[in-house]
Amino acid sequence: MDTVLRGRDGLEVVIGRDRPFTPIGERLNPTNKPRLQRAYDIGDWAFVQRDAKRQVAAGARVIDVNTGDPHHDIEERKMRDAVRAVQEVVDVPVSIDSYTVKVLLAGLEVAEGRPIVNSVPFEADYMDELLPAIAEHGAAMIGMCTKGGAAMPETAQERVDNARSLIAVAGEHGVRAEDIVIDPVCLPIGANDVYGPGLIQAIHTLADEDGVNMSIGLSNVSFGLPNRRSLNAATLLLAIESGLTAAILDMTHKETRHAVMAANLIHGHDSFSSTWIQNFRSEEAAKERRAERRAAKNDA
């Protein structure tokens, strides 16, 4: 099953089991990022655009846009402006990210191509309001395996049951199964020993039995633990091998980027290892430039 997204100029990004893994760039989320929050507040769209371009250069195939303002009327305006700004400078699809329906709708109004909405909880009122608009705009969506009023799913079976129910309800609103990317809910594994196995088992089951595409918020897995980037990379490789087809992550982190590129290479999605080799050369060139700058500074 393939989920097809498109950027402003028609660039297609296809999420699927037999496709290259799809990294969704997470950096345009202002949580704990005061400089980005200020850029959103004052309309410094050049700052936002630089970050979007940096993520695409690092390998992101979709850019997630989250403006994070608790004042919904303000956030609607910010979301429109942010989506426009990002699509001015990158041709990859956008992911419109908010917990507020009106903000998601504002992003959908201005998004060009075929975006993805991130994310839709399994809550009846929320889905009743949002899903018809997603279907009308012909967008895709990330649906969360969380059930309204219930605790976060811990076991694999809870995740699988919620995912199947969500897909059925979405279908009633005109959203096709191939346009749904399931988020099996990545929880901090340091908090409970069942969170890791529950996630991996759910991914495996949904991939093998249902054939759905899936995405996780990768950084959640390592919250509260040391050496987070290494843990994120290891989790990502295990999840991809189990059937994960996309993730919201930071491709500017070397460990994460290497994990994505290694998975694509091993699964036959990097012809003649060209992307792997090109990335190595780029990293070596960057090291040389840094060394030259340090030497020049010491000589000054």
Residue pairs with C-beta under 8 A, 6 or more apart in sequence:
1 16
1 17
1 177
1 178
1 211
1 212
1 213
2 14
2 15
2 16
2 19
2 178
2 213
3 14
3 15
3 16
3 116
3 140
3 178
3 179
3 180
3 181
3 213
4 12
4 13
4 14
4 15
4 114
4 140
5 12
5 13
5 14
5 15
5 62
5 93
5 113
5 114
5 115
5 116
5 140
6 12
6 13
6 93
6 113
6 114
7 13
7 87
7 90
7 91
7 92
7 93
7 94
7 112
7 113
8 87
8 91
8 112
8 113
9 91
9 113
10 113
11 91
11 92
11 93
11 113
13 22
13 61
13 62
13 92
13 93
15 22
15 181
15 213
15 215
15 245
15 246
16 213
16 245
17 207
17 211
17 213
17 243
17 245
19 245
19 269
20 264
20 269
20 270
21 240
21 244
21 245
21 246
21 247
21 260
21 263
21 264
21 269
22 61
22 62
22 215
22 245
22 246
22 247
23 59
23 60
23 61
23 62
23 246
23 247
23 249
23 251
23 256
23 260
24 60
24 61
24 62
24 63
24 64
24 95
24 118
24 215
24 246
24 247
24 248
24 249
25 52
25 55
25 56
25 58
25 60
25 62
25 63
25 64
25 248
25 249
25 250
25 251
26 64
26 217
26 218
26 219
26 248
26 249
26 250
27 36
27 51
27 54
27 55
27 250
27 252
28 36
28 48
28 51
28 52
28 55
28 63
28 64
28 65
28 66
28 82
28 86
29 36
29 64
29 66
29 68
29 97
30 36
30 37
30 40
30 66
30 67
30 68
31 66
31 68
35 47
36 47
36 48
36 51
37 68
38 44
39 45
39 47
39 48
40 48
40 67
40 68
40 69
40 78
40 82
43 81
45 81
45 82
45 85
48 82
48 85
48 86
49 85
49 86
49 88
49 89
52 63
52 85
52 86
52 89
52 90
53 89
53 90
54 252
55 63
55 250
55 251
55 252
56 63
56 90
56 92
58 251
58 252
58 257
59 251
59 257
59 260
59 261
59 279
60 92
60 251
61 92
61 93
62 92
62 93
62 94
62 95
62 116
62 246
63 86
63 90
63 92
63 93
63 94
63 95
64 94
64 95
64 97
64 118
64 248
65 79
65 82
65 83
65 86
65 94
65 95
65 96
65 97
65 107
66 97
66 98
67 75
67 78
67 79
67 82
67 98
67 103
68 75
68 98
69 75
69 78
72 100
72 102
72 103
75 98
75 100
75 103
75 106
76 102
76 103
76 106
77 106
79 96
79 98
79 103
79 104
79 106
79 107
80 106
80 107
80 109
80 110
83 94
83 96
83 107
83 110
83 111
84 110
86 94
87 94
87 111
87 112
87 113
93 113
93 114
93 115
93 116
94 107
94 111
94 113
94 115
94 116
95 115
95 116
95 117
95 118
95 142
95 248
96 104
96 107
96 108
96 111
96 115
96 116
96 117
96 118
97 118
97 119
98 104
98 107
101 126
101 129
101 130
104 117
104 130
104 133
105 130
105 133
107 115
107 117
108 115
108 117
108 133
108 134
108 137
108 139
111 137
111 139
114 138
114 139
114 140
115 139
115 140
116 139
116 140
116 141
116 142
116 181
117 130
117 134
117 139
117 140
117 141
117 142
118 141
118 142
118 248
119 141
119 142
119 143
119 144
119 183
120 126
120 127
120 130
120 131
120 134
120 141
120 142
120 143
120 144
120 166
120 170
121 144
121 146
121 148
122 143
122 144
122 145
122 146
122 147
122 148
122 162
122 165
122 166
122 169
123 146
123 147
123 148
123 149
124 148
124 169
125 148
126 148
127 169
127 170
127 173
128 173
131 141
131 169
131 170
131 173
131 174
131 175
132 173
132 174
134 140
134 141
134 173
134 175
134 179
135 173
135 174
135 175
139 179
140 179
140 180
140 181
141 170
141 175
141 179
141 180
141 181
142 180
142 181
142 182
142 183
142 215
143 163
143 166
143 167
143 170
143 180
143 181
143 182
143 183
144 166
144 183
144 185
145 153
145 158
145 159
145 160
145 162
145 163
145 166
145 182
145 183
145 184
145 185
145 202
146 152
146 153
146 162
146 185
147 153
147 162
147 165
152 185
152 187
153 159
153 162
153 185
153 198
154 187
154 192
154 194
154 195
154 198
155 194
155 198
156 197
156 198
156 199
156 201
156 202
156 205
157 202
158 198
159 184
159 185
159 198
159 199
159 202
159 206
160 202
160 205
160 206
163 182
163 184
163 202
163 206
163 210
163 212
164 210
166 180
166 182
167 177
167 180
167 182
167 210
167 212
170 177
170 180
171 177
177 212
180 212
180 213
181 212
181 213
181 214
181 215
181 245
181 246
182 206
182 212
182 213
182 214
182 215
183 214
183 215
183 216
183 217
184 199
184 202
184 203
184 206
184 214
184 216
185 199
185 216
186 199
186 216
186 217
186 218
186 220
186 221
186 235
187 195
187 199
187 220
187 221
188 195
188 220
188 221
188 222
188 223
188 224
188 225
189 195
189 196
189 221
189 222
189 225
189 235
190 222
190 223
190 224
190 225
191 224
196 221
196 235
199 216
199 221
199 239
200 238
200 239
200 242
203 214
203 239
203 242
203 243
203 244
204 242
204 243
206 212
206 214
206 243
207 214
207 242
207 243
207 244
208 243
213 245
213 246
214 243
214 244
214 245
214 246
215 244
215 245
215 246
215 247
215 248
216 239
216 244
216 247
216 248
217 247
217 248
218 232
218 235
218 236
218 247
218 248
218 249
218 256
219 228
219 232
219 249
219 250
221 231
221 232
221 235
222 228
222 229
222 231
222 232
222 235
225 231
229 253
229 254
229 255
229 256
230 255
232 249
232 253
232 255
232 256
232 259
233 255
233 256
233 258
233 259
234 259
236 244
236 247
236 249
236 256
236 259
236 260
236 263
237 259
237 262
237 263
239 247
240 263
241 263
249 256
249 260
250 256
251 257
251 260
254 283
257 279
258 279
261 270
261 275
261 276
261 279
262 276
264 270
264 275
265 273
265 275
265 276
270 276
